[in-house]
Amino acid sequence: MKKKLITLAIAGAVATPFVAQAGSLKVPNQDITLSGGITGAYLYNSDTKRDAFTVPDALIDLATEAKPGGMAFDLGIGTLAGNSLASSFAPLTAIGSDTGGDPASVGVQYGWVSVLPMDGLKVDAGILATNVGYEVVPSYSNGNILRGLVWNYQPAYYTGARATYSTGGWNFYAEANKNAGTGSAIGANGSFGGLNAALNVFSTVNVKSIVDIILSGKVGSTTIAANIDYQSKAEAAKTTGTDDNAYGIALYATLPMGDKAILPVRLEYVSDGTSGLYGLGAAGASNTAMTFTITPTYNFSDSTFVRAELAYVSTDKKTAAYQDDKGVNTDSNLIVGLQGGVRF
């Protein structure tokens, strides 16, 4: 699988350790790179005592590379389920342009055409992958099976157009989009002193704005990363008596465990107040949450893997987001899972 797919959410700024090799297709007058993956998972929620067998990912990515003065495209077809820690056991739903229940429906998840009018400048238009956030939708490209609370309230894919100018190892972009309404974003990503960094400012008219910072690098052989996310309501969305902003911090570490195994760990802290921006504080239900996710992973090869997961959420107050098997609100949630997959 090509590295670009793994870093969709940050436009290549943040390196991840989950890279496999893509293949190529030869067609008349065009070289197409083929990548993607398929996974199967079992998830059990110890609070609701519910479980599910699911295929979170079944994706084929086709892409070409353009030179200055040329054009290219990137197209993702299949199914992608947005499984996260946001609720006790939400139905598995597709993320892209085609949505549905469990199982997630199949269709075009993303796709855009790229034009390179000059050296260093690229314009993309179509169903774009956001530049916001460290995690991405395909679970086989993440360290964990379930995406985090911070990821769940960031944009994923949406229609729009984006212009990116690259110079000196840095990328600067501006975009207009339709993400639950008319939106726009600006940002930059690159590296300095061995540290990868990205800054994104994303706004949706009359809904909210997001200031998102991503930092990643290596300490010895351990990959570490941080995603700092600040969200604030637009003027039209403010409600008297509730908070207007919220923030979340997600920390990631991937520890090597010999030649074939790794141990990804994620820690999160979310402060929602009564804003509801992270789905916790609506009507004062909860103010803060902490999550811990650990996912021991064994790689049979560069493209095949199996992993287990333990994911725990704790909130400062009981909230309807998390319930027990009798439908009573709780202040915690524990999910265990097992997943196998193939990247290509």
N, C-alpha and C positions, 0 to 999 in steps of 0.2 A: 504494500500500500504506500502510495507516495506521501511524503512528509507534508505536502500542502494540505491534504485532507485532514490530517491530524491537527493542524493548527488553524483550522478555519476560523475559529472564534477570535483569534488575535492576529490574523493576517501574517502569520509566520514569525511573530515577534518572540514568542515564548517557546523554548524547546521542550519537548516531552520525550520520555524514554520508550514510548510505545510505537516504534517505527518498524514496518516491514517493507519488503521491496515490491514495487508495482511492476506490472507487466505492460507490454505494448502491443497494439494492434496496427497492422499495416492496411490502409485502405487507399484507394486512388487519390493521389495528390494530398494526402494527409496522414500524419502519424498521430494516433490516439493512445493516450495512456489510460490503462484500465486499472482500477483499484476498488477497494471496498471491503466488505466483510459480512459475516453472518454469525449470530450468537443465539444460544438457547439458555434459558435460566429458570431456576426454581427459587421462589421467594416465599418466605414464611414470616408473618407478623405475629409475634408472641402476645401482643396486647389484644388484638381482635380475634386471634386464633384463626386467621384466614391464610390461605396459601394460594399460589398460582404458578402454573407452568406457562412460560411465554417465550416468544421469539422477539427480543427487544430490537434486534437489528437484522436487516437483510437488505443490503445496499450495494448497488453497483455505481461506481463513479467513473464517468468518461470525460476526459479532458484533453485539450490540445494546448500547445504553447506557441504564442505569437512573438514575432520580432517587431522592432519599431517599424511602423508603417503597415502593420498587418493586423489580423484579427484572430481571436481564439474563443473557445467556449469551455464551460465546466457544467456537467449535468449529473445530478444524483437521483437515481430512480430506485424505489423500493419502499421499505417501511422502517420507520424510526420511532420508537416509543419513548416518551419523555418521562421515564421513571425517576422520581426524586424523593427526598425526605420531607416533602411539603405536607403530607397528610398520612393518616394511619394506613390507608391502602387505597389510594385513588385508582380508578379504572385506568388502564394503560391507554394512552392516547397518542396519536401521531402528532408530530411537531410541524411538519411542513405545510405545503399548500393544500394537501389532502388530509383531512382529519377524520377521526372515527373513534370507536371504542376499542374493546379488547376482543379479538386481536386488532392491533393498529392497522389501518387500511393502507393499501399499496398505491403509490403514485409518484409524481415528481415531488421530491422533497426540497430540492433547490436546483437552480440552473441559471446561468448568466452568460452573456456574450461580452467579450472583452475587445476593446479597440485600443491600439497603441499608436496614437498619431505622431509621436515623437519619442526619442530616447528618454526614458525616465518617467514618462507619463502614461498612465493606463486608466481607461474608463470602462467600468463594468455596469451592466444594466440587466435586470431580470429579477429572479428570486434570490436575494443575496444572503450570505451567511454573515451574521453580525460580527463586528470587531470587538464587542463588549464581552468581557468575562474570560476566565482561564479555562473553564471546562467547555466541552463541546457535546453535541447531541449524540453522535455515534458512541455507544458505551464502550466498544472495543478500542476507542481512542482515548478513553479516560482511565485513570488509575483505579476507579471504583465502579461497581455495577450501578449503584444508585447515585444520581447527581445530587448536589447539595442544596441547602436552602437558598444560598446566595444565587446559584445558577437558576433556580426555579423562577425567580422574579426578574431575570434579565431577558432581553430579547433573544430570539434564536434565528429564525429565517423570516424574511419579509421581502415584499416587492420594493424596488427602488433603483437608484442609480448612484454610483460612487466613483469619484475621481481620486486617483492616488498618484502622488509624485514621489519618486525615490531618488535620493541623493546621499552620498557619503555614508551608506549603510543604514539610513533612516528612511522611513516611509511616512508621508504626511497625506491625510485624506480628508475629504469632505463629501457628504452624501445627503440626498433627499430620499425619504422612504415612506411607505405606508405600513406602519406597525401599530395596529389597533387605532388607526387614525393617521393624520399627517404628521410626519416626523422628520428630524434632521440629526446629523451627527458630524462631529469633527474629531480628529485625533492624530496621534503619531505613535510609531513604534520603531524600535531599533535596539542597539546594544552599545554598552560602554563598559570598559574595565572588566569584562567577563560577565557582566550582568545584563540580562535581557529585560526590557522595559516597554510598557505600553500605557498610554493615557488616552481615554476615550470619553467624550462628552456627548451624551445621547439625550434627545428631547422628543417627546410626543406632545403635540399641541393640545392643551386643555386636559392633559392627563398627568404627566410627571417628567422629570429630568433625572438623568443618572450621570454621576461622575465616577469613572471606573479606572482604577490603577492596577496594573499587573506587573509584578517583579518576579524574575526567576533566575536561577543559576545553579551552580554545583558547589558543594562543600565536600572536598575529597571525591568519593564516588557516589555520594548521595545527591539526588536532585531535589531542590527545594523551590517553593514558589509561594507567593502571597497574592491574593486578590482582595483589594480594598474597594468597597462599593458604597457610595453615598447616594441616596434617592430622596427627592423632594417633590411634593405635589405642585402642579401648576395652579395658578391663581383660581382658575375656574373649578378646580377639584377640591379646594380647601373646604373643610367643614368646621363650623364653630364647635369648640369643645373637644376636638381631636387634634393630635399632633400633625404637623405638616411635613415631617421628614423622618428618615430612618437610615441606619447604616448596617453594613455587614462586613465581616472580615473572615476570609477563608485562608487557611494555611495548609500547605501540602508538602509532604516529604515522601520520596520513593527511595527505599533502602535496598541495595543489592543483597541477595541472599545466596551466594554462590554463583555459578555460571548460568543457571537456568531459572532461578527464582528471584522474585522481587517482593517487597513489602510496602505497598502504597498506604499512606496514612493521611487522613484529612481531619482537621479541627476547624470548627466554625463558631463564631459568636455573632448573633444578630440582635440588634436593639431596634425594636419596632415601635415602642411607645404605644400610642393608640392610633397610629396612622393607618395601619392595615397594609402598608406598602410591601411587607414581606409575608402577609397573610396570617399574622399572629395577633395583632393588636386591634382588630375590628371590634368596636363596641367595648373596648377596654378588656378584651379577653385575655391578653397576655402582653407583656412588655419586652421580655428578652428570651432568647433560646440559645442553647449550646448543642453542638452535634459532635460526635466522634465516630469515624468510620475507618475500619481497618480491613484490608483486602489482600491476604496472602495469595500470590499468583505464581503458577508454575508454567513456564514457556517450554513446550515440547520442541518448538523450533521458532524461527523468527516470525512465523505466521500462524501458529496454533498455540492455544493456551487453555488452561482451566484455572478457576479461582473461586475462593470462598469469600464471604463477606459478613461482617457484623457491623451494623449501623445503629447508633443510639442517638436519640434526641431528648433533651430535657428542657422544659420551659418553666418560667418562674411562677406561672399560674395555670390552672386547668383551662383547657381551651378546646373548642369543638373541632379543631384541626386534628386532634389526637383523641381517640376513644377506645374503650375496651370492648370486649365481645358482647356486652349488654347495651352498648351505645352510650355509656356514661363518659363524660369528658374526663380526660386525664392530663397529667403534666409530664408525660414521658411516652416514648415510643421505641420499640426495639424490633428490628427486622434482620433476619439472617437470610443469606442467599448462597446459591451455587450457580456458576456460569461457565460454559465452555464456548469457545469461538475460534473462528478462522478469519484471518486478515489476508487479503491478497492485493 
